Amino acid sequence: MDSRSADEIPSGPGWQYEPKWDGFRCIAFRDGDNIYLESKSGQPLARYFPDVVEALRKLPAKNFVIDGELAIPVNGALSFDELQLRLHPAASRVAKLAQAHPAIFIVFDLLGQDRQTLLKEPLKERRAFLEKFARKNFVSKDEVRLSPATTDLKQAKKWFEKTGGDLDGVIAKRLDMPYASGERTAVVKIKQIRTADCVVGGFRYASGAKILGSLLLGLYDHKGLLHHVGFTSAFNKDERRELTKKFEALQKPPGFTGNAPGGPSRWSTERSGEWEPVDPKVVVEVAYDHFTGRRFRHGTKIVRWRKDKSPKQCTMDQVEGHEGRSLALL
């Protein structure tokens, strides 16, 4: 999938736009009482989402293949952390999590129904079939929902404005293309690119070398605690040498005074806990595409070093106001 920024959205009568949801991509298969959930990488997901399995079993249609996104709303916003917690080996734990925060399945494509494949149909036709399928089957909006779509570029841009960082982006798709054509030009992901000023609270060495691999970024909360929120690592060889010298000279605990890298988490590894704290004196402006769960989802890119800015000015309110409104689109 090609990826572009919001000012590079493809336009014209041949494109359809859809929200890019903050969840797990999933293809759901139903044949009578048999229901199978498969991840983008082909891994089975049904054991982790028994609530979605039951929701699909309640649909009137008995034979279908649908493509969509598994998501978990928590307090009106989608929580990627809750999704990750579902990937637990104990069925009892999964059941408890499902009861506390039920998942939803947001459907954006219909790949087959009544044992007839729709894979070779153009998106324009598949969308029409999907909307008809949804009218007959998605009676309740609580569990299985139809993802919106539009051919209006202005509407797609409004989704960015309305939802903030809670939306992972917008997907542009060619209306004349069959499913999974393999052509990068047929599906384009449009990212929201924002910037934030962050404090460097630590760094990690590159694997197997005594040279800097990544800088660890922090933001202050209203109590004055510095929380780890992400990292940046796009440096060339010469930059890494200079940055290694610079931040080794600043090494000083504790670095982060709030949430720290490698803190208590069932997802932490021995490698994720290896980091070096530094005196939080350096401020850097970074570009990012998604902030959720009090951290940058992906790695960030340095825009500039901010010698003119005080570390205490780097606060959470730069990013927190962008969360929690994508559910309004459903």
HUWOGI-V742297 format. One line per field, one symbol per residue. phi: phi as a letter, one per 20 degrees, with the letter a starting at -180 (. if undefined). psi: psi as a letter, one per 20 degrees, with the letter a starting at -180 (. if undefined). burial: I if it has 16 or more other C-alpha atoms within 10 Angstrom, else O. A space follows every 50 residues. Layout:
phi: ???
psi: ???
burial: ???
//
This chain:
phi: .fccefedffcpfedddcfeeebdfbdddccmeeccdcfgenefcgfecf ffgffffffffdbaccdacebcfclncedffffffffdfeffffffffff cfecdeecbddablmdfdfeffggfffffffffffedefdefddceffbb deffffffggffdmffefqcddcffedfflfneffeccedeedccbecee drbdfffmbecgdbeddcceefeneedfcrbbbeceffffffffffeffd gafemeddfdfmfgafefcgffeebdfcffdedcecebdbcbmmaffdfd cfeaedfedfgfeedfffdffeencffffe
psi: pqprrhjkpqrrijqqpqqoqmbpppppppncippppprhjjqpihhimh hhghghhiqhpioroqpbppqopoliqpohghghhhmqhphhgghghhhg nqrqoopjqoiqqlkpqjhiqqhgghgggghggghhhmgqjhgpqppqqq johhgghhhghhibiipiaqppqphjqrqlhiphihppppqporqqpqpo iarqqqpjqlqpgqqpqqqqaiijpoppiarqjmqrggghgghggghhij ppqiepicpqpkaopiiqrhgiiorpqrpmippppqpripoqkkqpgrqr ppgqpmiipphiinrhihhhijqkjhhii.
burial: OOIIOIOOIIOOOOIIIIIIIIIIIIIIIIIOOOIIIIIOOOOOIIIIII IIIOIIIOIOIIIIIIIIIIIIIOOOIIIIOIIOOIOOOOOOOIIOIIOO IIIIIIIIIIIIIOOOOIIOOOIIIIIOIIIOIIOOIIOOOOIIIIIOIO IOIOOIOOIIOOIIIIIIIIIIIIIOIIIOOOOOOIIIIIIIOOIIIIII IIIIIOOOOOIIIIIIIIIIOOOOIIIIIIIIIOOOOOOIOOIIOOIIOI IOOOIIOIOIIIOOOOOOOOOOOOIIIIIIOIIIIIIIIIIIOIIIIOII IIOOOOOOIOIIOIIIOOIIOIIIIIOOOO
//
